[in-house]
Amino acid sequence: MALATQSNFANPDAAYRRIVEAHRGLSDEQSATLDAALVLILANHIGDIGVLDDAIAFAKRRLPDDSQSGVTT
C-alpha cells in the first residue's frame, strides 16, 4: 500500500473542523495526549509499517527548519 497524500474525505474541511473541535477546551498536555492517541490509533488502523515509515518521513519534511528561524542549539 502506498502513502496517500491527497484528501480522501468528501468534505476535508469537516474533517479538519472535527479535529480542531476535539482539542477545544483541552490543556496543552491533554491536546498533545489526544494527538498521540490519534496517531497510534490511526497507524494501527492502517497496519502497514512501510506506510507508517513514509508518513513519518512526509510529516518530518513539513517541520519548520530551525536553521531559518535563528534558533541555535
N, C-alpha and C positions, 0 to 999 in steps of 0.2 A: 504494500500500500504506500502510495506517495503522499507527502505532506500537501494538503490542500490549503492554499493561502488566500483564495478568493472566498468571499462570504457564501455560505451555504444556507443562510437564513432568507426566507421570503421577505422578511422585514428586518434588516440589520439594525436599524435604529431602535426597534422594540427590544431586540436582544441586548443592545448596549444599555438602554434605559433600565432593563431588569437588573443588570449587573451593578449599575450605579445605585439603584434603589436598594439593593441588598446591602450596600455599605452605609446607607443613611442611618445616622444615629449611633454608629459604632465608633469606639475609640480607635486610634491608630493601631494599637495592638490587636484589637478584635478584627479590624479590617485586614490586617496582614495575615491573621489566622484564617479568616474566611478565604482570602486569596489562595493561601497554601492548600487548604482543604479542597477548593475547587480544582486547582491544578492536579492534585493527586487523584481525585475522583474522575476527572475527565481523561487523564492519562491512562488510568486503569480501564476506562470505558473503551478507549482506542485500542489498548492492549498490544501495541506494536512498538518494540524497543527502537527500531530504526526510525519510525515516525517521531518518536519522542526525542531521539538524538537530533533529527532535523529541526524539530520545533524549538529545541533549546538553542541550537545554533542560529536559527532565524530570529528568535527573540533577542539574543545577545547582540546581534548586528544592529538592533534598534535602540540599544542603550546609548545614552549621551556619551560622547568622547570627552573624558575628563581633561585630556590634553588641550582641548579647545576652550575649557571653562576657566583656566587659570588655577585649577586645584592642583596642589602638589602633594605628593605622598612621601 
